[in-house]
Amino acid sequence: MIATDLGELFFSFLKLLFIIAGSLYLVFSVVVIRQINTMQKSLVTTFSNKLKALGFLHLILAILVLLFFVVSL
């Protein structure tokens, strides 16, 4: 019975670590978006719009990963 409690405690701790990691990854994604916006103010190229779209796609995927960690684990 103690092993089951230790197993549940371990998996709860692991879930918490995944949620923290997902949150940090989401913060990183927001920083990338801010850097792209700052770059576009100083340097305008034909690739700027594509890079901004990729940045927002990255942000959406980071949000989905965090939601996956919260819901499924």
Secondary structure as GFF3:
##gff-version 3
##sequence-region A 1 73
A	DSSP	alpha_helix	2	42	.	.	.	ID=ss1
A	DSSP	alpha_helix	48	72	.	.	.	ID=ss2
###
